[in-house]
Amino acid sequence: MNAFLETFFKPNLIAQYLPSILRGVVTTIEIAFAVVVTGLVLGLLLAIIRSFQIKPVNALIVIFVDMFRALPPLVIVLLVYFGLPNVGISIPSFAVLWLVLSLVLAAFAEEIFWAGILSVPKGQWEAARSTGLTFLATLGYIVLPQAVRLTVPPITNRTVAITKNTALGMVIGVPEILNQATSAQSFSGNATPLMMGALAYIVLFIPVVALGRFLETRFAWRRG
Amino acid sequence: MQLTLPVTEPILRVRALRKSFGATEVLRGIDLKVDAQELVFIIGPSGSGKSTLLRCCNRLEEPTSGAVHLGGVDLMARGTDINAMRRKIGMVFQSFNLYPHMTALGNVTLALRKVAGKSRAEADTLGMAALDRVGLAAKAKSYSSELSGGQQQRVAIARALALEPTVMLFDEPTSALDPELVGSVLAVMRELKAAGMTMLVVSHEMRFARDAADRVIFMDHGVIVEEGAPAELFGAPKEPRTRAFIAELTR
């Protein structure tokens, strides 16, 4: 028992590395927030563009979405961070992580929002258009509000899953939680900083999961 | 001095209308006119094209060829703003299609605000008046899930009515209703007729057609087989196909 505490919860190491872990938390929050906003907005935008049903445009969207859903995010992160400098484009590690995760989230979100748009009955479109509402007004006032409500649970799950990938920042030197924790671990030769990192993730993501559950019930309405 | 009245154009005129879905020709040359304040009933077996005809009248369905004129305006013409024209063509659907995320009043006022450009206060006043006409002012704050089918359909009628259309299209408005709820919807339609609304109705409510319609059209396989006053068409149909259909209905 004592050995367990010594390995994972050593008090002096907690005190020593708390500041750097907290700096990691701030960095993770910054990236996660930027990724959620960019990814969801871009995903919704792509789903809206897709609803115009312009064939070549939709083909491009589908190619983008399928690629980013198929590739492991780590592979894209490494390709962008270590590959692009060879062609003269070098992007700071923080920006690489933000960009890649945003695109991955956008790809998944597009697919989910698109499924939501398709699940709104055709009669809703027809009723709205028959009163003279334009395509865009119908999309904005009638279809999207219903589609977005339906997609709250899958979108929350996907968003949590992808923002957790901020931990990939470790491999390209973004000073986020896991990076701070692993370097502290190698300096100290003790797993306490890793446990602190794990706890930081829990503290960070439990509220997000709870918020998703709240939104689910808040946005649900009885269907006639 | 004597004034010559202009020859009255029908409100709605359909000419040589054709519609194909792929290789299937659903409408095969339809000519139809609806005069002001007239209630025209379209009957016919399922698959006869009557719903498609109705949906071509506001271009929810794009006709393959032919013309639809509303108040003299060609709905197919390039320069015609179809959204502006649709304001004048109220449509009521078999499945009501109320917006589930809005209250009854929200359903009725959306197009008033976003298409007719009324302020929220103006729209609410007009919306309440429309709900009152269908007897549902008390349900203004209810969502569709809290309304019976008959009430939902009456809200849908109010939604179309609020825009003060010049003609209303009813696509089997009572087919999805439980029998005991049909009466309330037909009563509203009767009142509209009494108030002088021009109506084109696709429905199987034969008794209502007999009582309220000015003219009944029998369609089969994408053509108008026969038309006439209800007493004529139901009492003494000329065409064998009409006779067979009516015999089947009254069996």
Contacts between the chains, C-beta under 8 A, distances in Angstrom:
chain1	res1	chain2	res2	distance
A	121	B	95	7.9
A	121	B	97	7.5
A	123	B	93	6.0
A	123	B	95	5.3
A	123	B	97	3.9
A	124	B	97	6.0
A	124	B	99	6.7
A	126	B	60	5.4
A	126	B	91	7.9
A	126	B	93	6.9
A	126	B	97	6.6
A	127	B	91	7.7
A	127	B	93	6.4
A	127	B	97	3.7
A	127	B	98	7.6
A	127	B	99	7.4
A	127	B	156	7.4
A	127	B	159	7.7
A	128	B	99	7.5
A	128	B	110	7.7
A	128	B	111	7.9
A	129	B	60	6.7
A	129	B	86	7.0
A	130	B	58	5.9
A	130	B	60	6.3
A	130	B	86	5.9
A	130	B	89	7.3
A	130	B	90	7.8
A	130	B	91	4.0
A	130	B	160	7.6
A	131	B	86	6.7
A	131	B	87	7.0
A	131	B	110	7.3
A	131	B	111	3.6
A	131	B	115	6.3
A	131	B	159	6.8
A	131	B	160	7.1
A	131	B	163	6.3
A	132	B	83	4.6
A	132	B	84	6.6
A	132	B	85	7.9
A	132	B	86	4.3
A	132	B	87	4.1
A	132	B	111	5.9
A	132	B	115	4.1
A	132	B	163	7.2
A	133	B	83	7.2
A	133	B	110	7.4
A	133	B	111	6.1
A	133	B	114	6.1
A	133	B	115	5.9
A	134	B	83	5.7
A	137	B	114	5.5
A	137	B	115	7.8
A	141	B	110	6.2
A	141	B	114	6.6
A	142	B	99	5.6
A	142	B	110	8.0
A	145	B	101	5.1
A	146	B	99	7.9
A	146	B	100	6.8
A	146	B	101	5.8
A	149	B	101	7.1
A	221	B	100	6.5
A	221	B	101	6.6
A	221	B	143	6.8
A	221	B	145	6.9
A	222	B	143	7.6
A	222	B	145	4.2
A	222	B	146	7.8
A	223	B	100	6.4
A	223	B	145	6.1
A	224	B	98	7.7
A	224	B	100	6.4
A	224	B	143	7.9
A	224	B	144	4.8
A	224	B	145	3.9
A	224	B	147	7.4
A	224	B	152	7.1
